[in-house]
Amino acid sequence: MEEQPISILNALGWSAAWANAFLALSNANHIPARVIREHRGVYALLSETGECLAEVSGRFRHQARTRQDFPAVGDWVASERPDELSRAIIHAVLPRYSAFARRTPGAKGEEQVVAANVDTVFLVSGLDHDFNPRRIERYLTLAYESGADPIVVLNKADLRTDPEEARLQADAVAYGVPVLLVSAMTGLGLEALRNSLKPGTTGALLGSSGVGKSTIVNALLGYDQLKTAAVSEFESRGRHTTTHRELIPLSGGAVLIDTPGMRELQLLAGDAALSRSFDEIAELAQSCRFHDCSHAGEPGCAVQAALTDGGLEMERYESYLRQLKEIRHHQVEQDVHLQIAENKRWKEIHRSMRHHHKRKNGG
């Protein structure tokens, strides 16, 4: 019996669960499609009828309350195309099972969905002058908040004389998360990365500009689909060769989302995601005398005790505090009374940190 070719929808990750969600939000004139690109309110959709451009309907735009209500790359939508010459109309977005989001730069700090319905998020760092374990910690917090499974990818291993040392540094901040040494130029680690993308699943590449995300995509595809640009040896900063998010089907049956480099990564996460990123601090906190311990000098604080005896590195603790403060600020920025209480609390924390540094240095 001749094997039937896989449909476009199935190649994009369509399933019975998506079909049921589609039936609940659509009518007879609508067809399911997946958002493969988005740029300034114009969307590229891929469906069984092929690729087309689309916009949201007037009703959709009127009912959307916030920015995250609009479609994002990776979303499944109910769409309608009146004729072949016109743009399709997006009437509804199917409920997401995961969403990688960040705070947009600026005073409003709105939520921006970078990639939706992602199973595995690849957090890419370049092993040139851009390598920074603290940045990996921030990406991990956002990944845990998204609902996707993170994998740390250390690209450009061929440019570093001690890539194994960098892997150990990444291991130290990525508890229980796979860390892959990769060189998109030489092929090192690409097979392990490819094996992480199971048929029917969606992966997403996230990282700063210049870490080589588009080069990794091209290496996985076996040809240059995405434009890349050289990185300045002086600054180790890549130019923004990927200017919009894009979903790309792979030959193995998975799909991969490439994203533009993020120069500013503002956190949009909750306490549970932060605890997973800093698992050892969360574990220590369970032994604190008080369940609401701020780890700022209360008696019986297990976190402070670990700092004193060397069981917890100060850099790791300070990174945790920075993320916690940023998360708290976002949570209370609309509540004046909570702002006052938080400002007082952080003054006490900073006073305790100064005291700890002074005592450690023999002051």
C-alpha positions in Angstrom: 0.0 0.0 0.0 1.4 3.4 -1.0 2.2 5.7 1.9 0.0 8.8 2.0 1.8 12.1 2.0 1.6 14.0 5.2 -0.7 17.0 5.2 0.5 20.6 5.6 -1.4 20.9 8.9 0.1 17.7 10.3 3.6 18.8 9.3 3.0 22.0 11.3 1.9 20.1 14.4 -1.8 19.8 14.0 -3.5 17.3 16.2 -6.9 16.1 17.4 -6.7 18.5 20.4 -6.2 21.4 18.0 -9.1 20.2 15.8 -11.4 20.2 18.8 -10.3 23.7 19.9 -10.8 24.9 16.3 -14.4 23.5 16.1 -15.3 25.4 19.3 -14.1 28.8 17.9 -14.9 28.6 14.2 -17.8 28.3 11.7 -18.2 26.6 8.4 -16.4 29.3 6.4 -13.3 29.2 8.5 -10.2 27.1 7.9 -7.3 26.4 10.4 -3.9 27.9 9.8 -0.7 28.6 11.7 1.0 31.9 11.9 4.5 31.5 10.4 5.5 35.2 10.3 4.4 38.5 11.8 5.5 42.0 11.1 3.7 45.2 12.3 0.2 43.7 12.4 0.5 41.7 9.1 0.6 38.0 9.4 1.7 35.2 7.1 -0.4 32.1 7.5 0.2 28.6 6.3 -2.7 26.2 5.8 -3.8 23.4 3.5 -4.5 25.9 0.8 -0.9 27.3 1.0 0.7 30.5 2.3 -1.1 33.9 2.4 -1.0 37.2 4.1 -3.6 38.0 6.7 -5.0 40.7 9.1 -7.2 40.4 12.1 -10.9 41.2 11.7 -12.4 44.5 12.9 -14.3 42.6 15.5 -11.2 40.8 16.7 -9.3 44.1 17.0 -12.2 45.7 18.9 -12.4 42.9 21.4 -8.7 42.5 22.0 -7.9 44.0 25.4 -4.1 43.8 25.4 -1.2 43.2 23.1 -0.9 39.5 24.0 -4.5 38.9 22.7 -3.2 39.4 19.1 -1.8 36.5 17.1 1.9 35.6 17.5 4.2 33.4 15.5 3.3 29.8 16.4 -0.4 30.5 17.1 -3.1 28.4 15.4 -6.0 30.6 14.1 -9.4 30.4 12.6 -9.1 32.2 9.3 -11.1 33.1 6.2 -10.0 34.1 2.7 -12.7 35.8 0.7 -10.8 35.3 -2.6 -7.3 34.6 -3.8 -6.4 38.2 -4.5 -7.3 39.6 -1.0 -5.7 39.0 2.4 -7.1 36.4 4.7 -9.0 37.5 7.8 -8.1 36.1 11.2 -11.3 35.7 13.3 -9.9 33.9 16.4 -6.7 32.6 18.0 -6.9 29.1 19.4 -5.9 28.8 23.2 -2.2 28.6 23.6 -0.6 25.8 25.6 2.6 27.7 26.0 3.8 31.2 25.3 7.3 32.8 25.6 6.6 36.4 26.5 8.7 39.4 27.6 8.0 42.9 28.8 8.3 45.4 26.1 10.8 48.3 26.6 9.3 51.5 27.8 7.2 52.8 30.7 4.1 50.7 30.0 5.9 47.4 30.1 3.2 45.5 28.2 3.4 41.8 27.5 4.8 40.8 24.1 4.4 37.1 23.0 7.5 36.2 21.2 6.6 32.6 20.3 3.5 30.6 21.0 2.7 26.9 21.4 6.4 26.0 21.8 7.4 22.6 23.2 11.1 23.2 23.5 12.9 26.5 23.8 16.5 26.6 22.8 18.3 29.4 24.8 21.3 30.3 22.6 24.4 31.9 23.8 27.5 32.6 21.8 30.9 31.4 23.1 32.7 34.4 21.8 32.9 37.6 23.9 29.1 37.6 24.4 29.0 34.6 26.8 27.3 35.6 30.0 25.9 33.0 32.6 23.7 35.8 34.2 21.9 36.3 30.9 21.2 32.5 30.7 19.6 32.8 34.2 17.2 35.4 32.9 16.3 33.4 29.8 15.7 30.3 32.0 13.2 32.2 34.1 11.2 33.3 31.1 11.4 29.8 29.6 10.0 28.2 32.8 7.2 30.8 32.8 6.4 30.0 29.2 5.6 26.4 29.8 8.1 25.1 27.3 11.0 22.8 28.2 14.4 24.7 28.0 17.6 23.5 26.5 20.7 25.7 26.7 22.7 25.9 23.5 26.3 27.2 23.6 27.0 28.1 20.0 30.3 29.1 18.4 32.2 26.4 20.4 34.9 26.5 17.6 35.8 30.1 18.6 36.6 29.3 22.2 39.8 27.5 23.4 38.0 26.2 26.6 34.4 25.4 25.5 34.1 22.7 28.2 34.8 25.3 30.9 31.9 27.4 29.5 29.7 24.4 29.6 30.5 23.8 33.2 29.6 27.5 34.0 26.3 27.0 32.2 25.6 23.8 34.1 26.1 25.7 37.3 23.2 28.0 36.6 20.9 25.6 34.6 20.0 22.9 37.2 18.8 19.8 35.4 18.6 21.5 32.0 20.5 20.0 29.1 23.4 22.1 27.9 24.6 21.5 24.3 28.0 22.6 22.9 27.3 23.5 19.3 29.2 24.9 16.4 26.9 25.7 13.5 30.0 26.3 11.3 31.6 22.9 12.0 28.5 20.8 12.7 29.5 20.1 16.3 26.4 19.3 18.4 23.9 19.7 15.6 22.9 16.1 15.7 22.0 16.3 19.4 20.1 19.5 18.7 18.3 17.9 15.8 17.3 14.9 18.0 15.8 17.3 20.5 13.2 18.2 17.9 10.7 15.4 17.8 8.2 15.0 14.9 5.1 17.0 15.5 6.7 19.3 18.0 7.7 23.0 17.9 11.0 24.4 18.9 12.1 28.1 19.3 15.5 29.7 19.2 15.9 32.6 21.6 19.0 34.7 22.4 20.8 38.0 21.9 21.6 39.4 18.5 24.7 37.8 17.0 24.7 34.4 18.8 24.1 32.6 15.6 20.4 31.5 15.7 19.8 31.9 12.0 23.1 30.1 11.2 21.8 27.2 13.3 18.6 27.1 11.4 20.4 27.1 8.1 22.7 24.3 9.3 19.7 22.2 10.4 18.0 22.8 7.0 21.1 22.0 5.1 20.8 25.2 3.0 20.7 29.0 3.6 17.1 29.9 4.0 17.7 32.7 6.5 19.9 35.7 5.9 22.9 36.0 8.2 25.5 38.7 8.8 29.1 38.6 10.1 29.7 39.5 13.7 32.1 42.3 14.5 35.2 40.8 16.1 35.7 44.0 18.0 32.3 44.2 19.6 31.0 40.6 19.2 27.6 42.0 18.3 25.6 40.7 15.5 23.6 42.8 13.2 19.8 42.2 13.3 19.7 39.9 10.4 16.4 38.4 11.6 14.0 41.3 11.7 10.9 39.3 12.4 9.9 36.0 14.0 9.5 33.1 11.6 8.3 29.5 11.8 10.2 27.1 9.6 9.1 23.4 8.9 12.1 21.0 9.2 12.5 17.8 7.2 12.3 15.6 10.3 8.6 16.6 11.0 9.2 19.3 13.6 9.0 23.0 13.2 11.4 25.7 14.5 10.8 29.3 15.3 13.6 31.8 14.7 13.4 35.1 16.5 15.2 38.5 16.3 17.9 39.1 18.8 16.8 40.7 22.1 18.9 43.6 23.1 16.7 44.3 26.2 15.3 41.3 28.1 12.8 42.5 30.7 11.3 39.8 32.9 7.6 38.9 32.8 7.4 35.9 35.2 6.0 34.7 38.5 7.5 33.2 41.7 7.2 29.6 40.5 9.4 30.3 37.4 11.9 32.1 39.5 12.1 29.2 42.0 12.8 26.8 39.2 15.6 29.0 37.8 17.1 29.3 41.3 16.3 25.8 42.5 19.0 25.7 45.1 17.8 28.9 46.7 14.2 27.7 46.7 15.4 24.5 48.4 17.4 26.4 51.0 14.4 28.6 51.7 12.4 25.6 52.8 14.7 25.4 55.8 14.3 29.0 56.9 12.8 29.5 60.3 10.0 31.8 58.9 7.9 30.7 55.9 7.8 34.3 54.6 11.6 34.9 55.1 13.0 37.7 52.8 16.5 36.3 53.2 17.6 39.7 54.3 18.9 39.0 57.8 16.1 37.4 59.7 17.2 34.9 62.4 17.3 31.3 61.2 17.7 32.2 57.5 19.1 29.2 55.7 20.0 31.3 52.6 22.1 33.8 54.6 23.7 30.8 56.4 24.7 29.3 53.0 26.2 32.6 51.9 28.3 32.7 55.1 29.6 29.2 54.8 30.2 29.3 51.1 27.4 26.9 50.1 25.8 29.7 47.9 27.8 32.1 45.7 27.1 35.8 46.3 26.9 36.4 42.5 24.1 33.8 42.2 22.3 35.3 45.2 22.5 38.8 43.8 21.3 37.6 40.4 18.3 36.0 42.2 17.6 39.3 44.0 17.7 41.3 40.8 15.2 39.1 39.1 13.0 39.0 42.2 13.0 42.8 42.4 12.1 43.1 38.8 9.3 40.6 39.0 7.9 42.3 42.2 8.1 45.7 40.5 6.0 44.5 37.6 3.5 43.0 40.0 3.0 46.1 42.1 3.6 48.9 39.7 -0.1 49.6 39.5 -0.7 49.6 43.3 0.7 52.6 45.2 0.4 51.0 48.7 2.2 47.9 47.6 4.9 50.0 46.0 5.6 51.7 49.4 5.8 48.4 51.2 8.1 46.9 48.5 10.4 50.0 48.6 10.8 49.6 52.4 11.5 45.9 52.1 14.2 46.4 49.4 15.9 49.0 51.5 16.2 46.4 54.3 17.5 43.8 51.8 20.2 46.2 50.5 21.2 47.2 54.0 21.6 43.5 54.9 23.7 42.9 51.8 26.0 45.8 52.6 26.4 44.4 56.1 27.2 40.9 54.7 29.8 42.3 52.3 31.4 44.4 55.1 31.6 41.4 57.5 33.0 39.1 54.8 35.7 41.6 53.9 36.7 42.0 57.6 35.2 45.5 57.9 
